[in-house]
Amino acid sequence: MRATAALAASLGFLLRLFFILRFPATGTGDAPFYIELAWNWAKKGVYGFLINGRLSPVDMRVPGYPAFLAAVFGIAGKSSTAVMLCQALIDVGTCFLVARIAVTLAPEPSRKKVALAALWLAALCPFTANYTAVVLTETLVTFLTALALLILVQVEVRDDFETGEQAREGLLGRYFLGGMIVGLGTLVRPETPLLLIAAGIVLLMRWWRPANWPKLLRASALMAAGLLLPLIPWAARNWHTLHEVQFLAPHYTELTGEFAPLGLNRWVNTWLWRYGEVYLVTWKLDSEEISIDDIPASAFDSADERARVATILEQYDNTLTWTRGEDRQLGEIASERTARVPLRTYLKIPLLRSLAIWFTPRVELLPLSGHLWPLSEKWENDRDDLLATVAFISTNCIYLALAFAGAWISRREPGWALLITFILVRTIYLSALADEAPEPRYVLECFPAIFALGAQVFRADFNFLRRVPDELSAGKSAESVP
């Protein structure tokens, strides 16, 4: 087993090295922003960047990932390649955490097979491997999410088998540790506490009876205390330096004199659900002209509405500066659209977004279009791109199919509920509650749960049509839980 595990880890590292050497993405998205923050912090002692020619402190991003970059830069210099290699090692470590999570769901006779299956699924996943080749937060926060999941899943499993009240009470301290790991993850990406919301929902379902309320309150308080502990130094810095109460980072990163385009965001949330559509409007703001002809017909309910939007965009195109008046006018159109068809804004678009972020080629970091249509034209003019896109789509679907099957197989196991609830909570937040673009990378933090569930398909007792044998379930004991 050790030789097989070592082989999986080695091939996993080589896969990540391939992406780093062949497809590095140093200038993608927020990468330059993070690099500048880290370099200024490491070399000039200021967590900030140049504003009007002056190095000024900011709170636009939580400091976890810049701290990681600064640590790497302190050893290897300002080297993006060094950062990527460190991320490759961290991601291989995540693979072993995934194996441990998968083991907690499996009955004793199947644990070795499940552990190896989880390790192979995580190690050879091209989507998580690809994100080690970019200076973004995904690899680090996925590692911390997997670690927190492991701790909280193990607590849930142990609680199911512990019989003594004293032993059960001793497990409550683990909730503090899980909360603290989530707090560290929150310093990397501020939506990481969604994991604790999922844990709270599971605990509420488990301990809903009044007799269990004291234990529910203690567990919740311990997770909250663990979450806050890593955030206090960051909040203290913001209070001392910027004279503001800020435990995370502002939702909108506007500078002095700027404003958040709330009206535009409300408008695009009535029609935008494909990732590629963010390039048509949202990511052009204040830098490029926005053509009404590029916007899909679903963004308009009538010719009159299209003409109103065209007038607003024409005003913007003349200056390439988005004004409060233009934002207010577009916000009024958004309100009208939502009042006219509320289910479109609150149900249809979020549902389509959730499908888009889960069922996608995940080639946003690669020199591939990710397009399939028109199929005959793609086959004739860009066959390699088409075949690569189909391969990535198929791989993504295979991983999700395995996860779905594994969720069905392990549906009666302790720990199952937390993994499923976490996936659902994060998907609902990203598709319905957040203003962020529907970027596929935002669900990578769910992939440790996807791998762990998918590995359950490789149990020795695999069968969809019958219940897991009682003797296998009974074979699990407190001593055998990792």
N, C-alpha and C positions, 0 to 999 in steps of 0.2 A: 504493500500500500504506500509506503514512504517513497519508493522509487517512482511509482505512478504519479504521486502528488508532486514530486520534484520535477518530473517531466512536464506535467501540466503547468506548473509555475514557470518553468524555463520557456516553454513555448508561448505562454502568455506574455512574458517579458519581451521575447523576440517579436511578437506581434506588435506590441507597443513601440518597440524600437523601430520597427518598419514604418509605422505612421510618423514617428518623430523625424526619421531621416528622409523619408520620401514625401511626406505631406505636412511639414511644419506650418503652423498658422500663427505667426508672431504678431501680425497686425490686425487680427480679427476682433471686431466688436470693442469690448471694454479693455482688451489686453494692453494697449498703450497707456490707458488711464491708470490701470493697476501698476504697471511698471514705473510710471512717473511718480505715483504716490509712494511706492516702496523705496525708490531710489532717493527721493527727497527726504524721506524719513530716516533711511540708513545713513546717508552722507551729510545731511544738513540739519538733522534733528527736528524737522518740521513735517508733520503729517498733513501735507497739503500740496498745492501746485501753484504755478504762476498765474496771477490774476492782475491784468493791467501792468505787467512787468514786475510785480512784487510777489514773492513767495508767501502765500497766505494759508493759514490752517483751515481745513474744511472737515465736514462730517458727512460727505456725500456717499461714502462707502464705509461699511463696518470694517474694522482693521485686521480681521483674522487672516485673510488672504494676502494683503500687503505685508503683514508681519512674516508670513511664510516666505514670500519673495525676498524680503529684506534679509532674512536669515540665509537664504541661498546666495544672494548677492554678496553677503559678507564673507562667504567662503570662496565662491567661484567667480566673483565679479559680476558685472551686468550681463549675464549670459542666459538667454531664454532657453538654450539647449540644456543647460544644467538644471533649470527649473523643470523642464519636460522629463529629464531622466529621473529626477526625484519623484515626479508625479507617477512615472511608470512603476517605480518601486512601491510607492504608496498604493497604487491600484492593484498590484499583485498582492499586497497585504490585505486589501479589501476582499480579494478572492477567498482567502483563508477565513476571514470573518464570515463570509457568505456560507462557506462549508459548515461552520459551527452553527449558524442559524438553521440551516437545513437539517442538521443532526437533531436539533431540539424538537423538530416536528415528527421525526421518524421513530417507529418502534425499534426495539433493540436489535432484532435479527437483520434489519435493513440498513443500519446506520453507516457502515463502511461504504456500501454501494452509493447511498445517498450523498455522503460527504464527498466522495470522488466525483459523482455526477455534478454536484453543485460547483466544485472547484473547476471542473472542465468547462461548464457552461459560462462561469464568470471569466475564466482566463481567456477563452477564445471568443468572447463577445467583441465584435468589431466596433460597436457603438461606444462603449465605455473606454475601450482601448484608444479610439480615435481622439477622445477628449484629453488624453494625456499629452497630445501634441499641440496644445494651445494653452496660452497663459490666461486661463479662466478658472473659475472657482469649482467647477464640477467635480474634478477628481478628489480634491481635498474634502469637500462637503459630503460626497458620497461615502468616503471612508468613515467620516465621523457619524454619518447616518447609520451605516452598517454596524458600527460599534454600539451605538445607542440602541438600535434594534435588537442586537444580540443580548445586551443586558436586560432590556425590558421583556423580551420573549422568554429568556431563562427564568426571570422572576415569575412570569405568568405560569410557566410549566411547573416550576418548583412549588408554587402556591397550590397547584392542583393536587400535589402528592403529599405535602407536609400535613401531618395530622395533629401535632402538638401546637397549642396556641402560642407558646413561647417561640417555637421554630418559625411559625408564620409571622409573628411580630418581628423576628430578626430579619425577615426578607424585606421589610419596609425600607430599610436603609439602602437597599439596591435602587429604589426609586430615586433617591437623592443622587446617586451616582449616574443613573440614566439621565436625570434632568441636567446634571452638570455637563455631560457629554453633549447634550442638545444645546446647552448654553454656549459651549465652544463652537459648535456648528453654526449657531446663530451669529457669531462673530465673523463667519465666512459668508453665509447667506442668511438674510434676516427672516426668511419664511420657514426656517428649520423648525421652530416650535410647533408647526403643524403636526409633527410626530407626537408631541406631548398631548395635543388635542385628541389625536387618534387614541393614544393610551388612556386618556381620561374617559373617552366614550366607552372603551372596552371595560374599564374598571366600573363605570356606572352601570353597565349591563350586568356585570358579574356581582356587584355589591349593591344592588338596588334596594334590598330589604333594609328596614330601619335598624335592625340589629348590626348591620355591617357599615352603617354610616360613619361611625368613629374611625374605622379603618380606612374608609374611602377618603375622609377628610385628611387623615394623616398622610396617606400616600400622595394625595394631590398637593398638600402643602410641601412635602419633601421634594417632589418634582419641581414645583415652582421655585423653592429655595435654591435647588441645584441649578435651575435655569438662570436665576438672577445673579448668582455668585460670579460667573465669568464676565457678566455685563457691567458690573459695578465700576471697575476701573475705567472702562470706556465712557460710561455716563459721567463719572467724576471728571475725566478729561474734558468732556464737552461743556460741563458746568464751569470749570476753571478757565478754559481757553475761549469758549464761544458764548459763555453766559446763557446757556440754554439747557433745558432738561431733555436729554435725548439718549435713550438706552439702545436704540438701533441706528437707523439712518433715515433721513427724510424720504418719504415715499417718492417725492419729485425732487430732482436735483437742480433746481433753478438757483442761479446766482443772484446777487443784489440787482434789482431792477428788472429781473426776469419774472415770468409767471408760468404756472403750470397750465397747459392747454386742456383744461377739464372739459370744455365744450367739444373740442375735436375728439377727445377720447370717448366721450359719451356717444358721439356720432358714429365713429368707427366700430364701437361695440354693438351697433345695431345691424352691422352687415359683415364685418371682417372676421373671418375664421381660418383662412388659409395662411400659413406662415409667409408665403411669398408676397401676400398682399400688403405686408407692412412696408415693403419697399416702394409702394405706390403713393402712399400719403405720409404715414407716421414718421418714417425715417428720412423723409425729404425735408421735413419742417425746418425752416430757417437756414436752408443750405441750397435747395434746388427748387425749380419750378414744379408745380403739381398740375398735371394735365387731367382735365375732366374726362378725356377720352380713355385714359388708362384705368379709370375706376369702373368696376363691374356694374352691370345694370341693376343688380340686387341692392345697390346702395341708394336707389331712388324708387319711390313709389309712384311717381308721376313725372310727366315732362316739365310741369311747373316747378316741382321740387328740384329736378336736375338743373333747371335754369337758375334757381336761387343759389344752389351750391356752386355753379359755374361762375356766377357773379362774385361770390366770396373768394373763390380761388383766383380769379382774374385780378382782384385787388391785391391779393397776396403776391402773385407772380410779378407784379410791378415793382415790389420792394424787397421780396424774399425775406420779409420780416412779418411774423405772425403777430397780429395785434389783439388787444383785448376785445375790441369791437367785433372783429372777425370771429374770434372764439365764441363770443356771446351769441352771435347770429347762428353759427353752426350748432351751438348747444340748443338753441330754440328748435332747430330742425330735428335734432336728436330727440328732444322731448316729444315733439309731434309724432315722430315715427314710433316711439315707444308707446305713447297713448293710443295710437291707431292699432298697433298689433303688439300688445305687451308680451305675448308668448314668444314672439320672434326674438326679442331682446333678452328675456329671462330664461328661455328654455331652448329654443331652436339653435341660436348662435352658440351658447355654451355647449350644447350637445355636439354640434359640428366641430367646435374647437377641441373638445375632448377626443373625438375620433381623429382629428388632424394631428394632435400631438402624440398619439399612441400608434396610429397606423400611418407611418411615414417612412420614406427611404433612409432618413437620418444621414444624409450626405452633405449637410450644410457646410462642413469643413473640407470637403473634397472637391476636386475639379470636375464635378458631375452636375448635370442639370437637375436630376431627380424627376424629370418629366417623362410621361409615357405616351402622351397624346399630342398630335394624331399618330396612332401606332404605325400605320404604313409609312408615313413620312419619316418618322424616327428610324424605322428599320432600314429605309433606303439611304438616309443621309447621315445618321450617327448611330450605327448599330452597336458599337462598343459601349457608348453611353447608355443606350437602352438596356443592353444585357447586364451591365453593372448595376443599373438602377433596379432592374427586376431581381437581381441577386440580393441586393440589400433589403428590398421590400420583403422578399421571401424569408430572409433570415430573421427579420423583425417579427414576421407573422409566426414563424416557428417558435421563437422564444415566448411570444404571448400565448400561443396554443399550449405549449408545455406548462406555462404558469397556470392557465385555466384548468388544465387537466389535473395538475398537482394540487390546486386548490380544492378541487372536487374530492380527490383521494384523501386529502388530509383534513377534511372539513370538520371532523370530530376531535381533532387534536388540540390540546392547549397550545396557545401561541399563534394558531391559525388566524384567529379573529383580529389580532393586532396587525398582522401583515396586510390582510385584506382591508381593514379600516384605514390604515395609513395610505394605501394606494388610492382608495376612494376619496379620502379627505383632501389629499394633495391634488387629485384630478379635479375635484369640484372647485377648489380654490383657484387653480390656474385657469380653468375654463370659464368660471362664472363670477368670481369675486375679485380677481386681480385685473388691473388695467394693463398689465404687461402684454406684449405681443405673444401670440401662441407659438413660442419657440419649442421645438421638440426637446432641446437640451434640458428643459425645466423638469422633465419627468425622469431624468437619469438617476436622481436620488431614490426613485422607487425600484430601480433595477436590482439592488440586493434582495428585495422581497420577491421580485420576479424570478431571479435565479434560484432562491431557496425553495420557492413553491414548485418551479419547474423540475427540480431535482427529485421531488417526491414521486414523479412518474417512474423512476428507476428503482422503486422499492421492490423487494422480493414478493410482496403480497399484492402486486399491481393487479387490479381488476375494477372496472368501473361499475359492474353490475351487482356486486355484492358488498356487504359491509366488511370492514376490516375485521379479521377473525378476533374473537374475544380474547383468545389466548395470547395473541400478539399485543393487544392493548393492555391486558393485565400484566404482561411481562415487563412493562415499564415501571420502574420504581424510583423513589427519590434518590437512591444511590447511583442509578444509572444515568440520571440526567446530568449533562455536562455542566 
